[in-house]
């Protein structure tokens, strides 16, 4: 029998996967509208932030599920999922800062080339 606690814990990782699917769906639509490629979309903060937040929710859900299950997962498994969640949280902050400073539609890897092309040099 499912309990409310199990349902809420499982909702975290399911919500993370749903967010990941929604992010990819939106970016596929944006890619076709802008006639761009996936490589460009994978370097935009507008895409990377929701992707990292979704993966963070997924990792948190699996870490909590492993720690609070009827038969808990090994400690190293919970620590690995927690570490991944921390890495995705740090990436979210970094990509958010880059988006605020340079713009949400400016590619992260190709900033110098993108800015030169934008200025016409």
N, C-alpha and C positions, 0 to 999 in steps of 0.2 A: 504494500500500500504506500502510496506517495504521501508525504507530509508537505505542509506549506513551506517549510524550510528547504526541503529538497527541490521543490518547484522554483523557489526564488533563486537558489544557487544555480540551477540548470538554466534559468532564464538569462543569467549573465552571459554565458558562453553562446547561447543561441542568439541573443541580441547582438553580440559581437559579430557572429557570422552573418546575420541579417544586415548589419551595417556595412560589412565588407561587400556583400552582394549589391547593396544599394549604391555604394561608392563606385564600384566597377560599372554598374549600369549607367549611372549619371555620366561618368567620364567617357564611356563608349558613345553616348549621345553627344557630349561636348566635342569629342574627337571627330565625329562625322560632320557636325555643324562647322567646325573650324578647319576642316580638311587637314588635320594634323595626324601624326602617328602616335603610337603607344609610347615610344621612347620619350617624346615631348611631354606626354601626359604624366609619365612616371617621374618627371622632374619638377612638376609644379606643386607649390605648397597647397594650392586649392585641392589637390588630389591626395597629397601625402598626409595631411593632417587628419582627415576623416579615416583614411586607411589605418594610420597608426593608432587612433583612438579605438577603432573597431578591433584591431588585433590586441590592444591592451585589455579591452573588456573580455575578449576570448580567453586570454592568458589568466586574467584574474579569476574568471569563472572556473577554469580547470584547476587552478591552484586551490581555490576554496573548496571545490568539489572533492579534490584529493585529500584535503586536510579534514573535512567534516563528513566524509562518507561513513557508511556503516562499517566497512573494513577500510581504514585509511590507507592511502597510497604511501609508498616509502618517502622518507623525509627529503631525499635528493630530488624526487620528482616534483614535489611541491616547491622546493627551493628553485628548481630550474624554471618552472612556470612563473614563479614570482620574479626571478631575475629577468626573464623575457618581458614581463609586464613593466618592470622598471626601465628597461632599455627602450621600449616603445613610448613610455611616458617622457623620457628625456628627448627622444626624437621628435615627439609632438611639440615640445617646448622650442627646440631648435628650429623646426620648420615654421612654427608660428612666428618666431622672432624674424626669420628670413622673410616671411610673407609681409610682416608689418614694415620692415625696413625697405625692401626692394619691390614689393608688389606681389599679389597673389598669383598673377599669371606670368611671372618671370621665372624661367627655368633656373633651378638651383645650380646645376653643374655647368651650364653654359652662360653664365651671367656676363662675362666680359665680351664674348662673341655676340651675344644677344644685344647688349647695350650698344656696341659698335655698329651693328646692323641697323638698330633702331635709329641711331643718329645719322646713318648714311655714310659711314666711314669705311 
